Amino acid sequence: MKYTQLGNSDLNVSRICMGCMGFGDAKNGQHTWTVDEDHSRNIIRLGLEAGINFFDTAIAYQSGTSEQYLGRALKDFAKREDVVVATKFLPRTQEEIDAGISGQQHIERMIDKSLENLGMDHVDLYIYHMWDHQTPLYEILDGLNRVVKAGKTRYIGISNCFAWQLAKANALAEAEGFAKFVSIQGHYNLIFREEEREMAPFCAEENIAMTPYSALAGGRLARHPGETTKRLEEDSYARFKYDATAEQDGVIISRVAELAEKHGVSMTEISLAWLLTKVTAPVVGMTKPEQIAGAVNAADLALRPEELAYLEEPYIPHRLVGVMAQNTAASAAEKHVWSTGNQKI
C-alpha cells in the first residue's frame, strides 16, 4: 500500500480509503445489501492487514450501526493512533429547526452521537455530508470550529457540494479564523467526471484533498457489461444515477475490461488506477474479502498515458442527479430569497 498526505493536514492516509456504507444492520437502514457485523469485522481486519489505514463512515449509514461496527472492529484490530477515521453528519432536521436548535447545537449533538457509536474520543476527519440550505453557513463553520477546538475532530471535510460553495465556505472560515475544509468527498469516477469542470482544478490550486465516493460506480466499473451482482440489482439509488446513461457508459466499461485483460488484472484495478491519477484517496466500498485485493493492488498499477487517454476518450457530459441535483435546485431557491432582500447571514 502507498500513503499520502491528506491535503492541508498532517494526516497520512492510505491511497485507498475503505468505504463503510456497506456495513451495518440492514433492518436499521435503507440498503438491503449491507453485511452484518461478523462479515464487516473480517473485511476491516483484512483491510488493515493489507495496509489500509483510512476508513470512511457516516452517522446516516444504517442508523449509526456502520459507525458501531467500525468502531468495535478498530478497537480490537488496530491501535487508534495508526488509523484515520472519518465520519459525516447530516443537515438539521425540520423538527430541530422548529425547536430552535442552532447549527452549532446540531453539530455538537451529531459529533457526540457519532463518537458514542464509534467508541472513540475523537475522529480524524469530520465531514459535512451535504449542504444545509436552511442553516446559515456561519453557524455550520462556527459549530465545526468548536468541535475542532474541543478536540473531538482533528480536521474537517465536506461532501456533495459545488466548487463555488467550497470556495465560499473556506473564504468565510479564513476571514473568521475558523478551521477550513481540508477535503472534499464528491461523486467522481471513470463514467461520471463532472468534478473535472471546476472542483478538480480548484482543489489542485488550494491543495484540498479529493476523496471521491462511488469510485466504482456502484460496481459497474468492476463488472463486464451484462454481469450482475446483488448490489447492482438491489441498489436503487445507483440505478437512478447510472441507468439513464448505461449505453454510453458501456463503451467505457468495455474499454476497462479490454485493458484489464491486456494487463492480466481485474477491472477494479484498471478503474481505480485511472482514478488514482486524479485524486488523493478514493472511497471504495467493500463488502466481500476478495474486493480488498483489487482495490489495494490498484495503488501499484501504473497505466501509460495513452491508456489513460483511451479510457477517457468516449466520455460525454452527464447531467447531475441525486443529492447534487437537489443542491442545484435548493441553491436556485436560496438565490431567489437573496434577490427579494431577505438575505441569510
N, C-alpha and C positions, 0 to 999 in steps of 0.2 A: 504494500500500500504506500502511496505517496501522500504527503501532507503539505499544507499551505496555510498562510496567514489569512484570517477572515477579515478582509477589508481593513478599515482603520481601527482594528482591535489588536489585542495581543493573544487572541485565541488561535491555537494551532490545530487545524482540523484536517481530518482525512478527506481526500478528494472526492470520496463518496460519502454522502450522508444517508443513514438508514431512516427511511420514512416509516413512521409507526401508525399511519392511519388504518392499516390492515390488522392491527392488534386491538383486541377489546371484545367485550361481551356483546354479541350481535343483538341480544334482546334489549340492550340499552342504547342502541344506535340505529342509524338509517341504513347501514350496509349489512347485507346478508352474507357477504363473502369474507368477513373477518375471521381471524383464528383465535382459538381460546388461549388461556394463559400458559398451559404447558407447551403448546407449539410456539407461542410468542417467545417464551424464555429460551427455548432451544435455538431459535433464529437469532436472538440477541446474543446469546453465548457464542454461536458460530461466527457472527459478525465481528465480535470482539477478537476472537482468535484469528480472524482474517485481517485484522488491523483497523477496522472501522472504529473510530472514536467519537463520531458526530452523530447524534440522534435527534430526530425532529418529531414532536408530537403536538397535541393541542387539547385544551380542555373540552373542545367540542367533539372530539373523536370518541364515539361510543359512550357519551355522557361521563367522560373522565376515566373510564376503565382502561383506555390506552395509556394514559399517564400512570395509572396504578400498576399495570403490568410492567411497564418500562422501569419505573422506579424500583420495584421489588427485584427485578432481574439484575439491574445495575448494582444494587446493594449487595447481591450475592456473588456477582461475577467480576466486578471491577472496583478499583479504587476511585472514589469520587473525583479526585484531582486529575485522573487520567482520562476522563471523558468530558465531552462538551454536549450539554443538554439544552435543547431549545424547545420551548412550548409557546402557545399562542392564546390570545384572548379575543373574545367576540365583542361587538359593539353593545352598548347599553340596550336592555330590553325596553319595550314600551311601558311595562309595569314600573321599571326603575325610573324612567323619565317622569311618569305620572306621580311617582312618590317623591320626586325632587332629589334623587340620587345623582350627584355630580359625576362628571367624567373621572375626576380624581378618586372619588369614593368607589366607583365601579372598578377601576383598575386595581385598587388595593384589595377589594373583595376577590377579584379574579386571581391575582397572583397568590393570595393566601390559600385559596382553594386548590390551585394547581400545585403549590408546594406541599400541601397536605396529601394530595393524591400521589405525588412523586415520593413523598417521604424524605424530602430534602429541605435544607435551609436556604438554598438559593438555586437559581438556574443561571446558565451562562449567557443565554440569549432569550430575551422576551419579545415576542413578535406580535405586533398589531395586525390581527388576522385579516381584517378588511375595513375599509374606510367608513367611519361613522359619520354620516351626513347630518345626524341630529344632535351631535355634540360638538361644541366649539373646539377647534384644533388646539387652542391654548390649554384647555382642560386635559386633553389627551397627553400633550407633551409635558405638562406640569406633573400629571399623575405618573407618567413613566419616569420622569426625572426623580420624583420622590422615591420610587421603587429602587432606582439605581443607588440613590444616596443612602437608602435603608439597608443596602447590601443584599436585597432579595433577587437582584439580577446584576450581572456584570455589564451587559450591553443590551441594546435594544435593536430590533429589526422591524421590518414592515412587510406586508404581503398584499397582493391583489390591489395595487394602486398604479396610477399613471406616473410618468416621469415628472410631469409638472406638479403633481401632488407631493411626491418625494422631495422635489426641489423646494417647494413652498414650506414643507414641514421642517426640513433641515435649516432653511434660512431663518425661520422663526425661532427654532431651537438655539441657533447660534446667537441671534440677537438677544435672547432671554438668558443665555448662559446655561441652557438645559443640555442634557445628553442628546446626541444626534443619532440617527439611524445609521448603523454600520452595514446593514444587509437588506436585500430585497428578495422576497420569495414570490416569483411570478410564474405564470403559465408559459413554458418555453420548452420546445423540443423540435426535433427534425421536421415534423409535419405541422408545427404551429410556431412560427418565427416572428410574430408581430412585435415582440420585445426588441427586435433589432432596429425598429424605426427610431425610437428616442431613448428608451430605457438603457439599452446596452451601451451606447456611446456616452450617455450621462454618467453611468456607473464607472466606466473606464476613466472618465475625466476626474471624478471625485473619489476614486478608489473605494467604491461601495461594492461589497461582495454580492454576486448574484448566486442564489441557491435555489434554482427553479424546481417547482413541483411538476408532476405529470411528465417526468423525464422520458418515460417510455410510452407516453400517450395511452395510459390505461392498459398497457400490454400490447398494443398494436404494433409497436416498433420492435417487439421481441418475437413476433409470430409471423409465419408466412401468410400471405393473403388467403383467406378462407379458413385458416386454422383457428380454432376457438378454445376458450377456457371458461371455467365457471364465472370468473370475474368479467370476462368480455361479454358473457351472456347476461349477467345479472347487474352490472354496474350501469344503471340507467343514466346517471349523470355523465359518465364518459361517453355513452352512446349519443347523448344530447350534444356534447361538444364536437364529436367527430363524424357521426353518421352522414351528415349533410355533405361532407367533403370526401367521403370514402373513395370515390373513383379517382380523384386527382391525388389524394394521399397514397393510394395504392401503387402509383408509379414509383414514388419514393421508397415505399416499403419493399417493393420488388428489387430496387437497387440495393437496399440494405441487405436483403437475402443474397443477392449476387456477390457482394463484397464479402459477406460472411463466409460463403462457400469458398471464395478465392483465397481468403486468409486462413481458412480452417478454424474459424471461431464462431461463436454464437451471434445471432442478430443483436442481442443485448449489448455485446461488446462493441459492435460497429456503431450502434446508435449512441451509446454513451461516450465512445471515443470521440465522435464528432462533437457532442455537446461539451465535453471537457476542454475543447479548444476555445470555447466561448465563455465559460462560466467558472466560478470558484469551486463549487461543490454541488452537483445536482442532488436533489432529494429523491431517492429511489425506494419505492415501496417493495417490501419483501415479505412474502407470506409462506414461502417454501425454501427449505435449505439450499436447493440447487440454484436458486436465484442469486445467492450471495456470490458465488464464484464468478458468474458472468459480470456482475457489477464491479467486483474488485479487480478482475483481470483487465477491465476497460481502462483503468488508470495507467496501465503499462503498454497499451496498444497505440502506436503512432500511425495515423493514416497519412498518406502522401498528399500534397496539395491538390493534385489532380483528382484524387479520390474524394476529397472533401468537396471539391467543385462539382464532381459527378453526382454526389448526394444532394447538393443544394440546387442544382440547375432546374429540376422540374417544379420547384415550389411556386405557387401563386398566392397572392394575398388572401387571408382568411378573415371572415367577419368575427367580431368579438362576441362571445357567448357567455352564459352563466354569470358569475359574480362581477366580471368586468363589464359586461353589458349593462348590468344593474347599476354599476358605478357610473357609467356614462349617463344613463337616464337620471340618476339622482343628482349628478353634477349639473346637468342642464336645469333641473328643477331648482337647485340651490342658486344658480346664477340668476334665475328669474326672480328669486327672493331679493337678491342684491340689487337688481335693476329697479325694484319697486321702492328702494330706500330703506328696507328693513334688514340691513346687513348684519350678519353674525360677527362676533368678535372671536 
